[in-house]
Amino acid sequence: MAGEGAMFKFLRPRLRPQPGDIQAAALWGVAATTTGLWLIQPFDWLKRTFLEKPESK
């Protein structure tokens, strides 16, 4: 890809993020999201909001 590192050209090559850094950040993001959902456990709210049809009066 031609413009692959264009966003970080202003940084010295040693300080530019490497593909492993980006992958690690993405994995930490997934881990943090999973942990947050596990702690909060909003499954009843998700079921009421998205899966159940509202009762008609």
Backbone hydrogen bonds in HBPLUS format (Angstrom, degrees):
<---DONOR---> <-ACCEPTOR-->    atom                        ^
c    i                          cat <-CA-CA->   ^        H-A-AA   ^      H-
h    n   atom  resd res      DA  || num        DHA   H-A  angle D-A-AA Bond
n    s   type  num  typ     dist DA aas  dist angle  dist       angle   num
A0006-ALA N   A0003-GLY O   3.38 MM   3  5.13 166.0  2.40 102.3 106.1     1
A0008-PHE N   A0005-GLY O   3.17 MM   3  5.66 141.9  2.33 111.1 120.4     2
A0011-LEU N   A0008-PHE O   3.10 MM   3  5.61 155.8  2.16 113.8 120.8     3
A0015-LEU N   A0012-ARG O   2.86 MM   3  5.40 139.5  2.02 117.7 129.1     4
A0021-ASP N   A0018-GLN O   2.89 MM   3  5.22 127.1  2.17 107.5 121.7     5
A0022-ILE N   A0018-GLN O   3.19 MM   4  6.63 155.4  2.26 155.8 162.7     6
A0023-GLN N   A0019-PRO O   2.97 MM   4  6.17 160.0  2.01 149.2 154.9     7
A0024-ALA N   A0020-GLY O   2.92 MM   4  6.03 156.2  1.97 141.6 148.3     8
A0025-ALA N   A0021-ASP O   2.95 MM   4  6.18 156.5  2.01 145.9 152.2     9
A0026-ALA N   A0022-ILE O   2.99 MM   4  6.23 156.4  2.05 146.7 153.0    10
A0027-LEU N   A0023-GLN O   2.94 MM   4  6.21 159.0  1.99 149.9 155.6    11
A0028-TRP N   A0024-ALA O   2.90 MM   4  6.12 157.1  1.96 150.0 156.2    12
A0029-GLY N   A0025-ALA O   2.96 MM   4  6.16 148.0  2.06 142.0 151.0    13
A0030-VAL N   A0026-ALA O   3.00 MM   4  6.33 154.7  2.06 148.6 154.8    14
A0031-ALA N   A0027-LEU O   2.91 MM   4  6.14 159.9  1.95 147.5 153.5    15
A0032-ALA N   A0028-TRP O   2.83 MM   4  6.01 156.6  1.89 146.8 153.1    16
A0033-THR N   A0029-GLY O   2.96 MM   4  6.12 159.8  2.00 147.2 152.6    17
A0034-THR N   A0030-VAL O   2.91 MM   4  6.06 164.5  1.94 151.5 156.0    18
A0035-THR N   A0031-ALA O   2.93 MM   4  6.06 158.7  1.97 146.0 152.1    19
A0036-GLY N   A0032-ALA O   2.89 MM   4  6.05 159.0  1.94 146.0 152.0    20
A0037-LEU N   A0033-THR O   2.94 MM   4  6.19 161.9  1.97 151.8 156.2    21
A0038-TRP N   A0034-THR O   2.90 MM   4  6.07 150.3  1.98 143.7 152.7    22
A0039-LEU N   A0035-THR O   2.87 MM   4  6.11 153.4  1.94 150.9 157.6    23
A0040-ILE N   A0036-GLY O   2.96 MM   4  6.11 162.6  1.99 151.0 155.7    24
A0041-GLN N   A0037-LEU O   2.73 MM   4  5.32 155.2  1.78 139.8 148.6    25
A0046-LEU N   A0042-PRO O   2.95 MM   4  6.21 158.3  2.00 153.4 160.3    26
A0047-LYS N   A0043-PHE O   2.90 MM   4  6.03 157.3  1.95 144.6 150.7    27
A0048-ARG N   A0044-ASP O   2.90 MM   4  6.14 165.0  1.93 152.1 156.0    28
A0049-THR N   A0045-TRP O   2.85 MM   4  5.92 157.7  1.90 148.8 155.4    29
A0050-PHE N   A0046-LEU O   2.92 MM   4  5.84 168.9  1.93 150.6 153.7    30
A0051-LEU N   A0047-LYS O   3.03 MM   4  5.02 145.4  2.15 125.6 135.9    31
A0052-GLU N   A0047-LYS O   3.08 MM   5  6.32 148.7  2.18 166.6 168.5    32
